[in-house]
């Protein structure tokens, strides 16, 4: 019986050590990934003005797409009304 307790105690120690190692590896991997992402973003060398300009262009494009969708929907409705509802 004493041997069983010793076995379980040893297994518990091994499991605890493995969990500590795994936690350390996870933390190290997370830090390495964060550092690589910072390096990648830093290497892009994009100024705030350039970012804002691209953002403005993207927003204008999105608004234009929404406007065109509305126009296409209106034209489809008009065409459907003229052709008796056959067009969807």
C-alpha positions, 0 to 999 in steps of 0.5 A: 500500500505504501508503494502505491502511495509513493507511486501516486506521489511520484506521478503527481510530481511528474504531472506538476512539473510537466504542467509547469513546463507547459505553462512556461513554454506557452508563455514563451511562445506567446511572447515570441509571437507577439514580438514577431508581430511587432517586428512585422508591423514595425517593418511595414513603415506606414505613417498615420497619414498614409493609414488615414488616407487609405482608410478614407478611400476604403470608406468612400469605396464602401459608400459607393458600393452601397449606393450602387447596390441600391441603384441596382435594386431599384433598376431591378424593381423597375424592370420587374414592374415593366415586364409584369414581375417576371424578373427577380 
